[in-house]
Amino acid sequence: MGRLTVALIVSSWVVPMSILVNHIVPEPYMDEIFHVPQAQQYCLGNFKSWDPMITTPPGLYFLSLPATYFIKACSIAVLRSTNDVASLTVVLAMYLMCLKKNYMCSALLGAVAVVVRQTNIIWVLFVACIGFLDYVQVKQKHKDNMLSEPKNDQFVSSKGVNISSNLKKRRSGNAIHTASHETSLASLPDRSSGLFSEIQSIILVSWHLKWELLVCFSPFLALFLASAAFVVWNGSIVLGAKEAHTVSPHFAQLFYYSLVSCCFMAPVHFSKSHAASLTRSFLKNRPLNLLLWLLVTVVSFYLVHYFSIVHPYLLADNRHYPFYLWRKIINAHWSTRYLLVPLYVYSWASILNILAKVQKKVWVLAYFLASAAVLIPTPLIEFRYYTIPFFFLIIHCHITNDRVWFLMGFLYTSINIFTMVMFLFRPFHWNHEPGIQRFIW
């Protein structure tokens, strides 16, 4: 399916839906009461104005300026069109540039991503790490290819005919073929190697390429140091309302993410074939895997018991779906949160197993650490925190089954329809506060 076709299909429902939303909800809703006036101040050129209740940097407001400049309007409808997917789009663009080996452009996009949402610095580090691993693997593959070439360039056939020219032609063709596929070959996982052997190999190769790597990835290093300096200067990674957004060890958030991700990819994670694949993987080294699963389960029970944070906003705001998920499922009974632990363990085992089929183990480790670094410090349960790690997950699962894609597409369409119907056509009122309230994620 071509890019233009995809764009037309998406536009066919995004544009009418945007018009409908702006018609039914013309006034700022929820956090928009902070963000819309702030963006409008920037439209007026008042860049010194800042609402202390806003927790994120002003990158989103700067991104809104080009749209408002060409349309000559700074209305809520125009601002909404630049709001929803800005952070995700910039992070994915940064990742694409890194895969294309354009590290300077990737780091610049990373800077934009951080200015939009400061926690994106974790994904900048993840992308830099993946680029670093890919660079090292390509260099190692090139070195191995050089060592495997025969030393003698001339061979004589049994008839005495010199065939060195034919060999040179064949080699030049192979060189072109190898160069074009070098990256994909290097990125294929070697299932026979373990995590520690991969790390050891990367360290050895990196040491010989240390100055070359430092030059290539210095833009990422400069961005990381600038972000660290800002956190030290600001006293927190959060800009405003620091008392309500303190960094907390919310390990249960990591479990919520894994289960939600698996539910959103249910045709992949809860199929018979995948369950059989997990079982075969478990039976390969039964005693060790049994001990590992037992250890992970015990640690998970401990983390759920001591590091499940209940944020005041979660209990007080019944407009968000997590409010109902917490009351009706997670906290329905004192035992429910513990009964969910086996599902959490299965979810992460499933995610890591699927990624390990197509990625090196060190890549999977980097993904897990990046997801943990983003999710664990966040005390509030909100699905928007799961967006970027989920997208990195789904684009690296290499799903080739059309039936699976169709089922997931049907699932997402159903969720979107339900969400919009509830938001637009099921408003309600609070006794203690005037105005219309609406259900939202």
N, C-alpha and C positions, 0 to 999 in steps of 0.2 A: 504494500500500500504506500503510495507516494506521500511526500510531506504535504503537498498542497491538498490532497484528499483528506488527510488527517486534520489539517487546519480548518478545512471547510466543515467537516463533521463536528469538530469541537465548537467552532463559531456558531453552528446552527442551533446549539442549545445554550451556549454561554451568553450570547448577546440577548436573546429573548428573556432569559432568566434574569440577567442584570437589569433589563428594563422593568420587569415585573417586580423585582425586589425594590428598586428605587421608587416605583409607583406606590407600593403598599407601605414601605418603610422610608419615607422621605427625610426623616429627621435622624440625627446621629443616635446610634444605639449602643449601649454598654460602653466599652472602652473607646468607642468613636467620639464620645463627649470630650475626651482628652486629646485624641490624635487629630481629629478634623480641625479644631481651632488652631492647634499648633502648626499643622501643615498650611493653613490659610495665612498664618503670620509669616511663614516663609515665602508664600506666594506674593505677599506685600513687600518682601525684601527685608523684613524685620528679623534678622538672623540672631539677634541678641535675646529675643524672647524665648523663654523656656518654662514649661509647666513642670513643677517639681514632682508631680505624681507620675510622670512618664518614666519608665524604667529602662527603656532601650535608647540607643544612640539615634541621632537625627538622620541617618542615611535614607530611611524611607521617605522622609519629607523632601530631601534633595532629589530622589528618584521621581517624585511627583512633579517636580518643576518643569521638565520638558513637555509632559503631557498638557499641563495647564498653560504653558506658553503657546503651544500651537493651537490648542482649542480655545484659548483666550477665556478660560473659565476655571475657577478654583472651587467648584461646587462639590458637594458630598458624592454625587454620582461619578464625577471624574476621578476624585481621590480614591474611591472604592475600587476602581478598575486597576489601580497601580498598587493596591495594598496586599492582596491575598497571597500571591505566590512570589513576591519579590525575593525573599530570603532563599527559598528553595531554588529558584531560577539562577540566582547568582552563584550559589554553591555548586550546582550541576555544571554551569558554564566554566567555573574554576577547575572542576575535575576534568572536563573535556579538554581544556587547554593543557592541563598537565599530561594527559594521555597522549596529546599531540607533541609533547616535548617542548612546548612553549612555556617555559617556567616563569619567565618575567610577566607575561600576560596573565598566567594563572595566579601569580602572587598579587597582581594588581586587582584582579577580580576577587581574590581572597580579602583584600583590604576593604573593598566595597561590601563584601558579605559581613565582615566584622562591624563595619559602620552601620549596617542595617540591623544586625542582632549580634551582640558582643560574644555570646556563647558559640558563635560560628568559628571562633578561633580554634576550637577543638576539631572542627571539620577541615580547617586549613591545615592543621598538623596531620590529620589523617590523609588528606590528599597529598601533602608533601611526602609523607611516609610511603604511600603507594608509588608515587613518582620515583622516590629514592630506590625502592625495591625493584621497580621495573628497570630503572637505569642500570643498577648493579647486575641484574640478571641478563640484560642484553649484552653488557660488556663481558660477562662470564661466558655467555653463549658464543660471542664472537671469538673470544680467546680459545674456547674448545674447538671451534671450527678451524681456526688457524692451526692448532696443534694436530688436528686430524688429517690435514692435507698432506699428500705424499711429497717427499723432498725432491724427487727427481722429476723434472718437467718433460723429459724426452723418453719415449719408449719406441722400440722398433718391433714391427710385426714380424711374424714368421717368414714373410716374404721379403723382409728387408726394407720395407717402406717406412719412412719416418712419419709418425702420426702426431708429433708434438703440436702442430698447428691445429689439428682437430681437437686435441685435448685442451688447448688454450681457449678455443671457441666455446667448447662445452663448459669449461670453468667460468668463462665470463657470463654465460647464460645462467649458470648455477648461482653465481655471485649476485646477479640481479634478483633471481628468485629468492635467495636466502635473505637479501636485504629487505625485500618487501614483506617477508613473513617472519622476520627476526623477532619482532615484538610479540607476535602471537605465539610463536614457539616458546619464547622465554617465559611467557606468562602461564603456560600450561603447568598444572601441578604434577609433581612427581610423588605419586602415592607411596612409593617405597621408602621415601625419606621421612624422617621424623622432624618434629618442630625444632629440637635442639640442634640437629644437624643442619637444618636450613639456616638457623640463626648463626651458627658457627661459620658456615660458608659465606653468609652475607658479611659478617664482620671481617673475615680474611680478605675478601675482595674489596670491601670498602676501605680498608687500611691502605691498600695499594693505590686507591683512587681518591684518597682523602682530599687533596687539593683541588682536583677536578670537581668532586662532589660539592666542596665548599663554595666554589665559584658558581656552579649551576643552581644550587639551592639557597644561596645567600639571600635572595629576596624573601623567601619564606622565613628565614632566620631573623631578618630585620623586622618583619611584620610581627613575629612572635615576641621579640624583645620590646617592641613598641607597645604591644597589648599588655605585656607584663608590667611595664613601667606605668601604664595608665591605671591598672588595678592597684598598684602600690600607691600612686598619687591620689586616687579616688577613695581608697580605703575599702573598696568592694567592687565586684564586677557589675553590680547593679547601679544604675544612675540615680533614680528617684524611688521613693517609698521603700527604703532599704529595710525598715523594720518589718514589713510584710513579705519580703522576699529574701530572707536570710538563707545563706547556704547551709543545708542540713544533710546529714548522712541518710538519705532516703533510699536504702537498698531495695525496698519493695518495689520502687518505681521501675527498676530493671526487670522485675518479674511481670509487672503489669504490661510493660512494652512487649515482652516476648509472647505473652498470651494473646494480646490484641493483634499483633502482627500475624500470628498463626491463624487467628480467626479470619482476618482479612485476606489470607491466602489459604483458606480452608481446603480447596480442592487439591492443593499441593501437600500440605502438612498432615491432613487427616484422611489420606487415601490408603487403600489396602496395599498398593505397591510400595508406597513410602514406608508404611509400617513394617512390611516385610524386609525392606532394605535396612531399616534401623535394627531389626532383630538380627539379621545376618551380621551386621557390623558389631553388634553386642556379643554374638556367639564366637567371633573370631578369637577373642582372648577373654574367655568367660570369667575366670577368677579375678583378673585385674580390672575388667570393666565392671564387674559386680561390686568390687570394693570401691571403685571410683564413683559409681552411681550412688552407693550408700553414703559415701562421704559428702557428695554434692547435696544429696537430699537432707542430710542432717544439718549441714551449713545453711541450707535454704530455710529450714524450719527456724533456725536460730535468727537469721536475718529478718524473716517475716515477724517473728515475735518481738524483737528488740528495735527494729528499724522500719516499722510501718508508721509513717507520720500522717496524722490527721490534721490538715491545715484548716484553720477557722473558715476560710473562704469556701472550702469543700462542703462544710456542714451548713453554711448560711445561705448559699445561693442555689435555689432549686431551678434555675434557668439552664444549668449545665447538665448534660447527660451523665458525667461522672458522679454527680450528686446521687442519682438513682442507682447507678452501678454499685456505688459504695453501700447504700442503704439496703438494696434489694439482693445483692449478691455477696460482695466481699464481707460486709458486716451484718449480714442477715442473722447470723448466730455467732456466738463466740468461737465456735469450731470451724466456721466456714473458711476463714482465712487460712487455716491450716490444711483443710481438705483440698484447697486449691494448689498446695505446694507440689504434689506430683504432676499436675498439669503444667506448672511453671517449669519444672525440671524437664518434662517432655518437650515443651515448647523450645527451650534453649537448645536441647539436644538435637531437635529437628532442624532448627535454624543453622546450627553449626555443621551438622551433617550435610545439609544441602549445599552450603557454601564450600565445604571441603571437597566436594566432588568436582568443582571447577576452579577452585583457587588454591594457592599454596597455603599451608598451615599458618605461616607467619602473616599472611594477608588476613586470614580469619581472626587471628589473635588481635591484629590492629583494629579490625572492625569492632570486635567485642570491647576492647579497651576504650575506643572512641565513643561507643554507645554508652558505656558505663560512665565515662567522664562527663557526658552531657546530661544523662538522666538522673544519676544518683544525687547530685546536689540540689535538685529541684523538689521542694516540699509539696508543691501543689500538683494534683493529678489533672493533667490536661493533655488531650490527644495531640495537640499541635506540637508538643515536644517530641512526638514520635515520628513526625513527618519525614525529616531528613534521613534518620537511620533506616526508616522503612523503605524509602526510595532507593537507598544504596543496597538494601537487601534484595529488593525485587528485580533491580536491573542486573544483579550479579548471580541470580539463580539459574539463568539460562534455560528458561522454560520454553520448550519446543512443541508441547502438546497443544494443538488448537482447541481441543475440548476444554482443557484447563483454563486457557485464556478466555474462552467464551463464558465459562461458569463464573470466573472472577469478574469479568465485565458485567455480567448479569447481577452479581452480588453488589458491585459498586453502584450500578445504576439504581438498584432497589434502595440502597442506603441513601443515595442522593435524593431520590424522589421523596422518601419518607422524611428526610431532614428538612427539605424545603417546604413540604406540606405542613409539618409541625411548626416550622418557623413562621410561615406566612399566614396560615389559616387556623392556627390554634393558639391565639394570644390569650393571656390571662392577666389578672390584676393582683397587686399586693395591697393588703389593708393598710400597711404602715407607710406606703410610698405611692405617690400619684404616678400615673403614666401606664402605658401598656408594656407588659413583659412578654418575652418570647423565648421559646426553647432553642438552645444552640449548643454546639459541641463545646 
